[in-house]
Amino acid sequence: MEKSKTEKMPHFRSLDKLVKFFDSHDMGDYWEGMPEAQFDVDIKKRIHLFSLDAELESKLTKIAKSKHVSSERLINIWLQEKLQQQVKKLKEAQPSAL
């Protein structure tokens, strides 16, 4: 039977050193020495895709870049602001509506 070619995992004093090590080494060479990880995944966020007019997307991207945020983040911020305004208007017009 052929012996495993897994190398012994070195010890690192910091996460940065570990990351730098694996930038230049193949993790597969150390796979057998890796500790088993157990974790739960609780996915609650859903992603919804919407189409945008090309001209609108272009303008949005320019604004997002100028603010150093992603287009997705900017859209979410603006939609949240607009929704808050609309909910406030609805509450003022029909206090029992929301």
N, CA and C atoms as an extended XYZ file, in Angstrom:
294
Properties=species:S:1:pos:R:3:atomname:S:1:resname:S:1:resid:I:1 pbc="F F F"
N         0.836       -1.187        0.000 N   MET     1
C         0.000        0.000        0.000 CA  MET     1
C         0.878        1.247        0.000 C   MET     1
N         0.570        2.197       -0.842 N   GLU     2
C         1.364        3.407       -0.961 CA  GLU     2
C         1.094        4.351        0.196 C   GLU     2
N         2.157        4.885        0.771 N   LYS     3
C         2.032        5.815        1.884 CA  LYS     3
C         1.544        7.176        1.385 C   LYS     3
N         0.697        7.827        2.169 N   SER     4
C         0.167        9.141        1.814 CA  SER     4
C         1.304       10.147        1.695 C   SER     4
N         1.216       11.018        0.719 N   LYS     5
C         2.241       12.041        0.512 CA  LYS     5
C         1.890       13.345        1.219 C   LYS     5
N         0.942       13.286        2.150 N   THR     6
C         0.543       14.482        2.876 CA  THR     6
C         1.684       14.964        3.759 C   THR     6
N         1.949       16.247        3.680 N   GLU     7
C         3.014       16.835        4.490 CA  GLU     7
C         2.461       17.288        5.833 C   GLU     7
N         3.346       17.395        6.817 N   LYS     8
C         2.932       17.844        8.142 CA  LYS     8
C         2.636       19.339        8.098 C   LYS     8
N         1.513       19.698        8.694 N   MET     9
C         1.074       21.096        8.704 CA  MET     9
C         1.950       21.916        9.655 C   MET     9
N         2.598       22.976        9.157 N   PRO    10
C         3.402       23.828       10.042 CA  PRO    10
C         2.512       24.628       10.996 C   PRO    10
N         3.084       25.091       12.080 N   HIS    11
C         2.347       25.914       13.049 CA  HIS    11
C         2.591       27.390       12.709 C   HIS    11
N         1.518       28.180       12.785 N   PHE    12
C         1.623       29.614       12.476 CA  PHE    12
C         1.195       30.425       13.686 C   PHE    12
N         1.870       31.534       13.913 N   ARG    13
C         1.551       32.397       15.046 CA  ARG    13
C         0.446       33.396       14.740 C   ARG    13
N         0.129       33.545       13.467 N   SER    14
C        -0.932       34.486       13.103 CA  SER    14
C        -1.680       33.968       11.879 C   SER    14
N        -2.885       34.443       11.749 N   LEU    15
C        -3.702       34.087       10.591 CA  LEU    15
C        -3.076       34.636        9.307 C   LEU    15
N        -2.479       35.827        9.381 N   ASP    16
C        -1.834       36.420        8.209 CA  ASP    16
C        -0.719       35.529        7.665 C   ASP    16
N         0.070       34.942        8.577 N   LYS    17
C         1.168       34.070        8.146 CA  LYS    17
C         0.625       32.791        7.516 C   LYS    17
N        -0.459       32.287        8.061 N   LEU    18
C        -1.104       31.100        7.490 CA  LEU    18
C        -1.590       31.396        6.075 C   LEU    18
N        -2.252       32.529        5.903 N   VAL    19
C        -2.770       32.913        4.590 CA  VAL    19
C        -1.627       33.082        3.591 C   VAL    19
N        -0.556       33.759        3.992 N   LYS    20
C         0.586       33.958        3.099 CA  LYS    20
C         1.224       32.626        2.715 C   LYS    20
N         1.284       31.701        3.670 N   PHE    21
C         1.845       30.384        3.402 CA  PHE    21
C         1.065       29.695        2.289 C   PHE    21
N        -0.268       29.705        2.394 N   PHE    22
C        -1.073       29.015        1.394 CA  PHE    22
C        -1.228       29.802        0.094 C   PHE    22
N        -0.729       31.027        0.053 N   ASP    23
C        -0.652       31.742       -1.214 CA  ASP    23
C         0.379       31.083       -2.126 C   ASP    23
N         1.373       30.433       -1.518 N   SER    24
C         2.450       29.832       -2.309 CA  SER    24
C         2.555       28.311       -2.127 C   SER    24
N         1.624       27.710       -1.401 N   HIS    25
C         1.630       26.258       -1.195 CA  HIS    25
C         0.254       25.688       -1.524 C   HIS    25
N         0.234       24.439       -1.940 N   ASP    26
C        -1.010       23.758       -2.277 CA  ASP    26
C        -1.630       23.165       -1.015 C   ASP    26
N        -2.850       23.601       -0.696 N   MET    27
C        -3.531       23.107        0.493 CA  MET    27
C        -3.735       21.585        0.431 C   MET    27
N        -3.842       21.051       -0.770 N   GLY    28
C        -4.017       19.605       -0.942 CA  GLY    28
C        -2.860       18.808       -0.373 C   GLY    28
N        -1.677       19.394       -0.347 N   ASP    29
C        -0.513       18.707        0.217 CA  ASP    29
C        -0.625       18.548        1.731 C   ASP    29
N        -1.505       19.310        2.357 N   TYR    30
C        -1.633       19.304        3.814 CA  TYR    30
C        -3.021       18.861        4.266 C   TYR    30
N        -3.822       18.369        3.346 N   TRP    31
C        -5.229       18.064        3.603 CA  TRP    31
C        -5.419       17.100        4.770 C   TRP    31
N        -4.635       16.033        4.808 N   GLU    32
C        -4.779       15.017        5.862 CA  GLU    32
C        -4.492       15.598        7.252 C   GLU    32
N        -3.652       16.604        7.321 N   GLY    33
C        -3.296       17.207        8.605 CA  GLY    33
C        -4.241       18.305        9.060 C   GLY    33
N        -5.189       18.643        8.226 N   MET    34
C        -6.143       19.701        8.571 CA  MET    34
C        -7.150       19.196        9.596 C   MET    34
N        -7.480       20.021       10.576 N   PRO    35
C        -8.508       19.610       11.541 CA  PRO    35
C        -9.885       19.616       10.878 C   PRO    35
N       -10.733       18.701       11.329 N   GLU    36
C       -12.087       18.659       10.794 CA  GLU    36
C       -12.866       19.850       11.341 C   GLU    36
N       -13.655       20.451       10.498 N   ALA    37
C       -14.439       21.619       10.911 CA  ALA    37
C       -15.921       21.276       10.891 C   ALA    37
N       -16.610       21.674       11.912 N   GLN    38
C       -18.058       21.498       12.000 CA  GLN    38
C       -18.676       22.880       12.159 C   GLN    38
N       -19.673       23.184       11.351 N   PHE    39
C       -20.351       24.461       11.475 CA  PHE    39
C       -21.739       24.353       10.872 C   PHE    39
N       -22.620       25.194       11.332 N   ASP    40
C       -23.979       25.254       10.811 CA  ASP    40
C       -24.088       26.438        9.864 C   ASP    40
N       -24.888       26.277        8.860 N   VAL    41
C       -25.141       27.355        7.914 CA  VAL    41
C       -26.624       27.688        7.993 C   VAL    41
N       -26.892       28.942        8.279 N   ASP    42
C       -28.273       29.396        8.380 CA  ASP    42
C       -28.465       30.528        7.374 C   ASP    42
N       -28.907       30.169        6.193 N   ILE    43
C       -29.064       31.154        5.130 CA  ILE    43
C       -30.464       31.750        5.211 C   ILE    43
N       -30.509       33.036        5.502 N   LYS    44
C       -31.795       33.728        5.609 CA  LYS    44
C       -31.975       34.760        4.502 C   LYS    44
N       -30.880       35.229        3.968 N   LYS    45
C       -30.945       36.289        2.964 CA  LYS    45
C       -31.239       35.682        1.596 C   LYS    45
N       -32.139       36.290        0.900 N   ARG    46
C       -32.462       35.883       -0.461 CA  ARG    46
C       -32.021       36.986       -1.410 C   ARG    46
N       -31.615       36.586       -2.579 N   ILE    47
C       -31.211       37.549       -3.594 CA  ILE    47
C       -32.262       37.553       -4.684 C   ILE    47
N       -32.714       38.744       -5.046 N   HIS    48
C       -33.699       38.905       -6.112 CA  HIS    48
C       -33.064       39.726       -7.219 C   HIS    48
N       -33.213       39.270       -8.427 N   LEU    49
C       -32.623       39.956       -9.563 CA  LEU    49
C       -33.689       40.753      -10.311 C   LEU    49
N       -33.332       41.967      -10.694 N   PHE    50
C       -34.218       42.841      -11.446 CA  PHE    50
C       -33.446       43.375      -12.639 C   PHE    50
N       -34.132       43.580      -13.727 N   SER    51
C       -33.457       44.147      -14.893 CA  SER    51
C       -33.506       45.673      -14.807 C   SER    51
N       -32.465       46.293      -15.337 N   LEU    52
C       -32.380       47.753      -15.386 CA  LEU    52
C       -32.158       48.186      -16.823 C   LEU    52
N       -32.685       49.319      -17.152 N   ASP    53
C       -32.418       49.948      -18.429 CA  ASP    53
C       -30.911       50.216      -18.504 C   ASP    53
N       -30.303       50.015      -19.668 N   ALA    54
C       -28.854       50.163      -19.830 CA  ALA    54
C       -28.360       51.557      -19.445 C   ALA    54
N       -29.114       52.588      -19.837 N   GLU    55
C       -28.718       53.962      -19.514 CA  GLU    55
C       -28.782       54.203      -18.005 C   GLU    55
N       -29.816       53.683      -17.366 N   LEU    56
C       -29.958       53.798      -15.917 CA  LEU    56
C       -28.819       53.077      -15.200 C   LEU    56
N       -28.475       51.900      -15.687 N   GLU    57
C       -27.380       51.122      -15.085 CA  GLU    57
C       -26.059       51.861      -15.202 C   GLU    57
N       -25.830       52.485      -16.347 N   SER    58
C       -24.590       53.224      -16.571 CA  SER    58
C       -24.463       54.396      -15.591 C   SER    58
N       -25.525       55.145      -15.443 N   LYS    59
C       -25.519       56.279      -14.507 CA  LYS    59
C       -25.351       55.800      -13.070 C   LYS    59
N       -26.051       54.744      -12.733 N   LEU    60
C       -25.975       54.179      -11.388 CA  LEU    60
C       -24.547       53.728      -11.063 C   LEU    60
N       -23.915       53.063      -12.003 N   THR    61
C       -22.544       52.579      -11.807 CA  THR    61
C       -21.581       53.740      -11.586 C   THR    61
N       -21.728       54.818      -12.343 N   LYS    62
C       -20.867       55.992      -12.168 CA  LYS    62
C       -21.044       56.601      -10.780 C   LYS    62
N       -22.273       56.708      -10.337 N   ILE    63
C       -22.544       57.288       -9.014 CA  ILE    63
C       -21.983       56.376       -7.926 C   ILE    63
N       -22.200       55.080       -8.077 N   ALA    64
C       -21.697       54.125       -7.080 CA  ALA    64
C       -20.180       54.194       -6.974 C   ALA    64
N       -19.507       54.262       -8.113 N   LYS    65
C       -18.038       54.363       -8.097 CA  LYS    65
C       -17.582       55.647       -7.409 C   LYS    65
N       -18.292       56.737       -7.650 N   SER    66
C       -17.908       58.004       -7.023 CA  SER    66
C       -18.089       57.961       -5.510 C   SER    66
N       -19.015       57.101       -5.038 N   LYS    67
C       -19.257       56.962       -3.602 CA  LYS    67
C       -18.473       55.800       -2.992 C   LYS    67
N       -17.709       55.091       -3.839 N   HIS    68
C       -16.895       53.948       -3.408 CA  HIS    68
C       -17.736       52.833       -2.787 C   HIS    68
N       -18.876       52.570       -3.404 N   VAL    69
C       -19.727       51.447       -3.000 CA  VAL    69
C       -20.118       50.679       -4.258 C   VAL    69
N       -20.577       49.461       -4.072 N   SER    70
C       -21.036       48.686       -5.226 CA  SER    70
C       -22.388       49.215       -5.693 C   SER    70
N       -22.702       48.949       -6.937 N   SER    71
C       -24.012       49.345       -7.470 CA  SER    71
C       -25.120       48.679       -6.675 C   SER    71
N       -24.914       47.427       -6.321 N   GLU    72
C       -25.914       46.692       -5.534 CA  GLU    72
C       -26.172       47.386       -4.195 C   GLU    72
N       -25.118       47.783       -3.525 N   ARG    73
C       -25.248       48.454       -2.224 CA  ARG    73
C       -25.984       49.786       -2.379 C   ARG    73
N       -25.624       50.542       -3.397 N   LEU    74
C       -26.266       51.840       -3.628 CA  LEU    74
C       -27.758       51.662       -3.909 C   LEU    74
N       -28.099       50.682       -4.724 N   ILE    75
C       -29.518       50.410       -5.007 CA  ILE    75
C       -30.254       50.068       -3.724 C   ILE    75
N       -29.661       49.213       -2.896 N   ASN    76
C       -30.313       48.837       -1.644 CA  ASN    76
C       -30.506       50.028       -0.710 C   ASN    76
N       -29.509       50.901       -0.643 N   ILE    77
C       -29.623       52.103        0.199 CA  ILE    77
C       -30.755       52.992       -0.308 C   ILE    77
N       -30.746       53.255       -1.606 N   TRP    78
C       -31.766       54.136       -2.172 CA  TRP    78
C       -33.165       53.537       -2.052 C   TRP    78
N       -33.307       52.260       -2.302 N   LEU    79
C       -34.631       51.631       -2.174 CA  LEU    79
C       -35.122       51.673       -0.728 C   LEU    79
N       -34.221       51.436        0.215 N   GLN    80
C       -34.607       51.491        1.631 CA  GLN    80
C       -35.094       52.896        1.990 C   GLN    80
N       -34.358       53.914        1.529 N   GLU    81
C       -34.768       55.297        1.796 CA  GLU    81
C       -36.140       55.592        1.188 C   GLU    81
N       -36.329       55.183       -0.055 N   LYS    82
C       -37.598       55.441       -0.744 CA  LYS    82
C       -38.752       54.697       -0.061 C   LYS    82
N       -38.514       53.461        0.332 N   LEU    83
C       -39.551       52.692        1.024 CA  LEU    83
C       -39.937       53.336        2.356 C   LEU    83
N       -38.951       53.836        3.093 N   GLN    84
C       -39.245       54.503        4.359 CA  GLN    84
C       -40.111       55.749        4.126 C   GLN    84
N       -39.804       56.502        3.073 N   GLN    85
C       -40.608       57.685        2.736 CA  GLN    85
C       -42.042       57.288        2.403 C   GLN    85
N       -42.194       56.250        1.598 N   GLN    86
C       -43.523       55.815        1.177 CA  GLN    86
C       -44.339       55.253        2.347 C   GLN    86
N       -43.696       54.499        3.225 N   VAL    87
C       -44.392       53.963        4.400 CA  VAL    87
C       -44.854       55.107        5.293 C   VAL    87
N       -43.988       56.107        5.463 N   LYS    88
C       -44.362       57.271        6.278 CA  LYS    88
C       -45.579       57.984        5.687 C   LYS    88
N       -45.586       58.170        4.371 N   LYS    89
C       -46.719       58.822        3.698 CA  LYS    89
C       -48.005       57.998        3.880 C   LYS    89
N       -47.897       56.694        3.742 N   LEU    90
C       -49.060       55.832        3.897 CA  LEU    90
C       -49.615       55.881        5.330 C   LEU    90
N       -48.713       55.903        6.298 N   LYS    91
C       -49.138       55.971        7.699 CA  LYS    91
C       -49.846       57.271        7.991 C   LYS    91
N       -49.345       58.360        7.394 N   GLU    92
C       -49.972       59.669        7.610 CA  GLU    92
C       -51.330       59.723        6.944 C   GLU    92
N       -51.446       59.116        5.763 N   ALA    93
C       -52.724       59.134        5.039 CA  ALA    93
C       -53.728       58.150        5.620 C   ALA    93
N       -53.251       56.972        5.999 N   GLN    94
C       -54.125       55.924        6.531 CA  GLN    94
C       -53.417       55.278        7.727 C   GLN    94
N       -53.582       55.826        8.905 N   PRO    95
C       -52.847       55.322       10.082 CA  PRO    95
C       -53.000       53.821       10.340 C   PRO    95
N       -54.077       53.203        9.914 N   SER    96
C       -54.247       51.770       10.163 CA  SER    96
C       -53.789       50.911        8.999 C   SER    96
N       -53.272       51.512        7.918 N   ALA    97
C       -52.875       50.761        6.726 CA  ALA    97
C       -51.655       49.891        6.972 C   ALA    97
N       -50.692       50.381        7.726 N   LEU    98
C       -49.465       49.620        7.990 CA  LEU    98
C       -49.309       49.450        9.449 C   LEU    98
